[in-house]
Amino acid sequence: MTTGLKLDHLVVTAPDLASGAAHVEKTLGVELSAVGTHAFMGTHNRLLSLGLGLYLEVIAIDPNGNTPPHPRWFNMDNREPNIILSNWACRTKDLESALKDAPTGTGQPRRFNRGRYTWQMALPDTGRLPFDDIAPALLQWETGGHPTELLPDVGCRLIKLEVRHPDATLLGQRKFDSKSLDLVDFVESEDIGLVATILTPTGEKRLS
């Protein structure tokens, strides 16, 4: 059983950043952060604070970026051209130990940096995470603190994240059962996917 994991961020992938950001802003009624880029992955993103230590990321392939010699994170090279809450990520203080208990195929650690931040993240060889890409990505922040320390607080908070999969019980109880994941519900369902319920300044909204 993996312990010491904390829900770090939710990932909305989109065919392009503008449409992805517009969809999230319309759904939640709030504005996302400015654009950030990941030269090492050829992607760019915009963020939204869900409170200290938790955020939502809208990410897309950067048309002006480099094409990396390895698969992009979150299976972005192979996704359908739609806007979807596709992934979630958990942080740990000891990525090496967490990977020993993680599902096979969660990936190998790779170190990244952008601006003030450095972190390690486990990347699967194929870009696709276990359990039909519904298992969480694992990362470890190293220097620079956490992105939410600088993001504006616009009053959004995650109420619940549903992880839907036919083997959700196996994923939840045997691999990632932790009190720090009390906002996550593992739901056995033939409809594989994620559903986030978020409290916004104008009420509860859902992203999927």
Secondary structure as UniProt FT lines:
FT   STRAND          6..13
FT   HELIX           17..28
FT   STRAND          36..38
FT   TURN            39..42
FT   STRAND          43..49
FT   TURN            52..53
FT   STRAND          55..61
FT   TURN            63..64
FT   HELIX           73..78
FT   STRAND          84..91
FT   HELIX           95..101
FT   TURN            104..105
FT   STRAND          108..114
FT   TURN            115..116
FT   STRAND          117..123
FT   TURN            125..126
FT   HELIX           130..133
FT   STRAND          137..143
FT   HELIX           147..149
FT   STRAND          157..165
FT   TURN            166..167
FT   HELIX           168..169
FT   HELIX           170..175
FT   HELIX           179..181
FT   TURN            182..183
FT   STRAND          184..188
FT   STRAND          193..200
FT   TURN            201..202
FT   STRAND          203..207
//
